[in-house]
Amino acid sequence: MVTLSHFCRKTFRWSPAYRDAVKGAEIKTPAGLRYKCKACGNLVERHEKQVDHIRPVVETGTKWNGSWDYYRDRLFVPVAELQVLCKGCHKSKTNAENQERRKQVEFCQHDDPTWCTDKCPKRSPKCRTKSRKIA
């Protein structure tokens, strides 16, 4: 099953900004085309390069608000907001962003008091704290 998120990310690869980011990282070598990782500076082959959003599509420290318009606007950004990374650097950056997101495990939705936290000013006696990972 293909989700809307998966479809949007696949479509992103056809965007002019994506192509421009890739072309900007291209380096011709005697062994063929290589791509320079912006983080570590290594030259990698095509299958080892990944185009990364400098600012995450879903910001760390926030939870996704459910708006596909917001998601689309954050996914399709100008080339200046993209960088080419090798798989290792991209994985490290993504893991760090995901750890930051997991720090925000408690949040309050006043229409559902079971999700209120200790710091919630509207906390009622029925509230209890729960944890949830934000993906």
N, C-alpha and C positions, 0 to 999 in steps of 0.2 A: 504494500500500500504506500502510495506517495502522499506525503503530507504537504500542506501549503508551504510550510517552512522549507522543506526539502526542495520543492519546486522553485521557490524564490531564490534559494542559494544556487541552484543549477542555472537559473536564468541570469543571475549575477555574473556568471562566467562569460556571458555574451556581451556584457556592457562595455562601452568604449573606455570607461575608466579602468576596468579590469585589464583590458588589452593594453592600454597605455602604461599601466604599472608594470606589466610583464615586459613590454618592449623597453622600458626604462632600465630594467635590471639585466637585460640581455648583454652578454659579452661574447664576442666571437673569439674562439680559441682554435688552435690547430686540431684539437680533438672534436671540435664542433661547438654548437651553441651551449653556453652555460649561463646560469643566472646567479647574480651576486646577492647573498643574504644580507639584508640591511643590518641585522643584529651582530652576526659573527664575522661577516666579510668573506665567508667561504664561497667558492664557486660550486654550484650544484647543477646536476642534470635536470631536464624538464620534469621528470616524474618526482623529483625531490623538492621542487619549489612549491610554495603555497602563498597565495595572495592574502594578506591579513589587513583587517581594519585597524588602524592605529588606535582609535577609540572604539571599544567593543560595540557591536550592534545593540546588545542589551547592556547598558551601563552597569558596572560593578557598583555595589552599594544600593542598588534599586531592584525592584522586582518588575518584571514585564507587566505592563498595564493592560495587555490584551488587545491593543490597537494594531491591526495589520497595516494601517496607513503609517503609523510611527515606525513599525518594523521595516516596511518598504523604504521609507525615507532614510533610515539609518543604514540599510543594506546598500542602497545605490547612492554612493557618495562620490565626490570628485576625486580624481587621481591623487591629489595632494593628501588625502586622508587614507591612502592605502600604502602598503609596503610589501615587498617580496621577502619572505623568510624561508629558510630551509625547514624541513619537517621537524627537526629537533628543536630549533628556536621557537617555531610556532607552537609546538606542543608545550614547551615550558611556559610561554606567555599565556596560552589558553588555560593551563592548569593553575597559574597564579590568579588569573581573573576568576576562575571558578571557585577557588578557595576564598577569595574576597566575597563572592556572592553567598557562599555558605555561612559566612559570619553573620549574615542578616537572616537568621532562621526564625525569628519571632516577629510577628507583625500583627496589627490589630485591624479587624473589620467589624465595625460597630453593629452591622446587621447580623453578625454571628458572634455572640459574646464568648463562645468557646475558644476563639482565637486571640482574645485580648491578652496583653502582657502586663507584668507588674507595674510598668511605668505609664500605663494607659490612664488618662485622667477620667475617663468615663467608665472605668472598670466597675462592674457590678459584682455582688457576692456570688453570682452564678458563673462568673468568668473563671477560667483556668488556663494556665500557660501550656502551649503546645509548641513543638518545634517542627519546622518543615524546611527542607532544602529547596532552594530556589534554583531551578535549572535554566 
